[in-house]
Amino acid sequence: MESGVPEHEDEPVRIPITDVFDLHSVPNRDVRAIVEAYLEEAAALGFPCVRIIHGRGIGVRREIVRSALAHCEFVETFGDAPAEAGGWGATVVTLRAAGQSRR
């Protein structure tokens, strides 16, 4: 504690990885990096499909998310969630199985 900051405050916050990821509390500037890290972990854990909740708004966050998805090697397909799962305020992502190549 030399810096005056308790040691535990320097450590990253660990968030449990599930098949639903809500971005409402993430600043726009961090969305792309966090989505990429989330997808890497979700793919490593073997999730076949995940849902990313970005909200409806004017579409800025949605476009950031979809740009990241379009460039991610773990993503097979993505699109709007069904109405009962968030509609265009969420994106459903199908992930590739480990070792499966991009088509």
Sequence and secondary structure as in RCSB ss.txt:
>XXXX:A:sequence
MESGVPEHEDEPVRIPITDVFDLHSVPNRDVRAIVEAYLEEAAALGFPCVRIIHGRGIGVRREIVRSALAHCEFV
ETFGDAPAEAGGWGATVVTLRAAGQSRR
>XXXX:A:secstr
 TTSS GGGGS       SEEE TTS HHHHHHHHHHHHHHHHHTT SEEEEE   TTSHHHHHHHHHHHT TTE
EEEEE  GGGTGGGEEEEEE  TT    
